Amino acid sequence: MRTHRAWVAVPGGEPAGFVTVVLRSSEVGEIDMLAVAPEAQRQGIGQRLIDTALDYMRSEGVKRAELGTGGDPGHAAARHTYERAGFVGLPLVHYYKEL
């Protein structure tokens, strides 16, 4: 099972953000991407997009929602939004080697 869905926030008739979801299995759904335009941030759009994604996952019977983001300062606002939505960060290290 690998189903993709996307929603766009259009307050006032202009696109302000979007969220994409991938259902990886009947157990796991992932918020694959969430973005809100800088001028539209801090207005609850990100939270509403997250809620839409989670509602969709629940309606499909998914048991666990996952997402990932960067640990750098530029992603601090995203981490804050995800934590406010009830997501819990796990200590995880990805190793890379440039060849």
Contact map, one row per residue, 1 for C-alpha under 8 A:
111000000000000000000011110000000000000000000000000000000000000000000000000000000000000000000000000
111100000000000000000111100000000000000000000000000000000000000000000000000000000000000000000000000
111110000000000000001111000000000000000000000000000000000000000000000000000000000000000000000000000
011111000000000000011110000000000000000000000000000000000000000000000000000000000000000000000000000
001111100000000000011100000000000000000000000000000000000000000000000000000000000000000000000000000
000111110000000001111000000000000000000000000000000000000000000000000000000000000000000000000000000
000011111000000001110000000000000000000000000000100000000000000000000000000000000000000000000000000
000001111100001111100000000000000000000000000000000000000000000000000000000000000000000000000000000
000000111110001111000000000000000000000000001000100000000000000000000000000000000000000000000000000
000000011111111110000000000000000000000000000000000000000000000000000000000000000000000000000000000
000000001111111100000000000000000000000000000000000000000000000000000000000000000000000000000000000
000000000111110000000000000000000000000000000000000000000000000000000000000000000000000000000000000
000000000111111000000000000000000000000000000000000000000000000000000000000000000000000000000000000
000000000111111100000000000000000000000000000000000000000000000000000000000000000000000000000000000
000000011110111110000000000000000000000000000000000000000000000000000000000000000000000000000000000
000000011110011111000000000000000001100100001000000000000000000000000000000000000000000000000000000
000000011100001111100000000000000111100100001100000000000000000000000000000000000000000000000000000
000001111000000111110000000000001111000000000000100000000000000000000000000000000000000000000000000
000001110000000011111000000000111110000000000000110010000000000000000000000000000000000000000000000
000111100000000001111100000000111100000000000000000010000000000000000000000000000000000000000000000
001111000000000000111110000011111000000000000000000010000000000000000000000000000000000000000000000
011110000000000000011111000011110000000000000000000000000000000000000000000000000000000000000000000
111100000000000000001111110111000000000000000000000000001000010000000000000000000000000000000000000
111000000000000000000111111111000000000000000000000000000000000000000000000000000000000000000000000
110000000000000000000011111110000000000000000000000000000000010000000000000000000000000000000000000
100000000000000000000011111110000000000000000000000000000001111000000000000000000000000000000000000
000000000000000000000001111110000000000000000000000000000000111100000000000000000000000000000000000
000000000000000000000011111111000000000000000000000000000000011111000000000000000000000000000000000
000000000000000000001111111111100000000000000000000000001000011111000000000000000000000000000000000
000000000000000000001111000111110000000000000000000000000000000011100000000000000000000000000000000
000000000000000000111100000011111100000000000000010010000000000011100000000000000000000000000000000
000000000000000000111100000001111100000000000000000000000000000000110000000000000000000000000000000
000000000000000001111000000000111110000000000000000000000000000000000000000000000000000000000000000
000000000000000011110000000000111111000000000100110000000000000000000000000000000000000000000000000
000000000000000011100000000000001111100000000100000000000000000000000000000000000000000000000000000
000000000000000111000000000000000111110110001100000000000000000000000000000000000000000000000000000
000000000000000110000000000000000011111110000000000000000000000000000000000000000000000000000000000
000000000000000000000000000000000001111110000000000000000000000000000000000000000000000000000000000
000000000000000000000000000000000000111110000000000000000000000000000000000000000000000000000000000
000000000000000110000000000000000001111111101000000000000000000000000000000000000000000000000000000
000000000000000000000000000000000001111111111100000000000000000000000000000000000000000000000000000
000000000000000000000000000000000000000111111000000000000000000000000000000000000000000000000000000
000000000000000000000000000000000000000111111100000000000000000000000000000000000000000000000000000
000000000000000000000000000000000000000011111111000000000000000000000000000000000000000000000000000
000000001000000110000000000000000001000111111111100000000000000000000000000000000000000000000000000
000000000000000010000000000000000111000010111111110000000000000000000000000000001000000000000000000
000000000000000000000000000000000000000000011111111000000000000000000000000000001000100000000000000
000000000000000000000000000000000000000000011111111100000000000000000000000000000000000000000000000
000000101000000001100000000000000100000000001111111110000000000000000000000000000000000000000000000
000000000000000000100000000000100100000000000111111111000000000000000000000000000000100000000000000
000000000000000000000000000000000000000000000011111111100000000000000000000000000000000000000000000
000000000000000000000000000000000000000000000001111111110000000000000000000000000000000000000000000
000000000000000000111000000000100000000000000000111111111000000000000000000000000000000000000000000
000000000000000000000000000000000000000000000000011111111100000010000000000000000000000000000000000
000000000000000000000000000000000000000000000000001111111110000000000000000000000000000000000000000
000000000000000000000000000000000000000000000000000111111111000000000000000000000000000000000000000
000000000000000000000010000010000000000000000000000011111111110010000000000000000000000000000000000
000000000000000000000000000000000000000000000000000001111111111000000000000000000000000000000000000
000000000000000000000000000000000000000000000000000000111111110000000000000000000000000000000000000
000000000000000000000000010000000000000000000000000000011111110000000000000000000000000000000000000
000000000000000000000000011000000000000000000000000000001111111000000000000000000000000000000000000
000000000000000000000010111110000000000000000000000000001111111110000000000000000000000000000000000
000000000000000000000000011110000000000000000000000000000100111110000000000000000000000000000000000
000000000000000000000000001110000000000000000000000000000000011111000000000000000000000000000000000
000000000000000000000000000111100000000000000000000001001000011111100000000000000000000000000000000
000000000000000000000000000111100000000000000000000000000000000111110000000000000000000000000000000
000000000000000000000000000001110000000000000000000000000000000011111000000000000000000000000000000
000000000000000000000000000000010000000000000000000000000000000001111100000000000000000000000000000
000000000000000000000000000000000000000000000000000000000000000000111110001001100000000000000000000
000000000000000000000000000000000000000000000000000000000000000000011111011000000000000000000000000
000000000000000000000000000000000000000000000000000000000000000000001111101100000000000000000000000
000000000000000000000000000000000000000000000000000000000000000000000111111100000000000000000000000
000000000000000000000000000000000000000000000000000000000000000000000011111100000000000000000000000
000000000000000000000000000000000000000000000000000000000000000000000101111110000000000000000000000
000000000000000000000000000000000000000000000000000000000000000000001111111111100000000000000000000
000000000000000000000000000000000000000000000000000000000000000000000011111111110000000000000000000
000000000000000000000000000000000000000000000000000000000000000000000000011111111000000000000000000
000000000000000000000000000000000000000000000000000000000000000000001000001111111100000000000000000
000000000000000000000000000000000000000000000000000000000000000000001000001111111110000000000000000
000000000000000000000000000000000000000000000000000000000000000000000000000111111111000000000000000
000000000000000000000000000000000000000000000110000000000000000000000000000011111111100000000000000
000000000000000000000000000000000000000000000000000000000000000000000000000001111111111100000000000
000000000000000000000000000000000000000000000000000000000000000000000000000000111111111110000000000
000000000000000000000000000000000000000000000000000000000000000000000000000000011111111000000000000
000000000000000000000000000000000000000000000010010000000000000000000000000000001111111000000000000
000000000000000000000000000000000000000000000000000000000000000000000000000000000111111100000000000
000000000000000000000000000000000000000000000000000000000000000000000000000000000111111110000000000
000000000000000000000000000000000000000000000000000000000000000000000000000000000110011111000000000
000000000000000000000000000000000000000000000000000000000000000000000000000000000010001111100000000
000000000000000000000000000000000000000000000000000000000000000000000000000000000000000111110000000
000000000000000000000000000000000000000000000000000000000000000000000000000000000000000011111000000
000000000000000000000000000000000000000000000000000000000000000000000000000000000000000001111100000
000000000000000000000000000000000000000000000000000000000000000000000000000000000000000000111110000
000000000000000000000000000000000000000000000000000000000000000000000000000000000000000000011111000
000000000000000000000000000000000000000000000000000000000000000000000000000000000000000000001111100
000000000000000000000000000000000000000000000000000000000000000000000000000000000000000000000111110
000000000000000000000000000000000000000000000000000000000000000000000000000000000000000000000011111
000000000000000000000000000000000000000000000000000000000000000000000000000000000000000000000001111
000000000000000000000000000000000000000000000000000000000000000000000000000000000000000000000000111
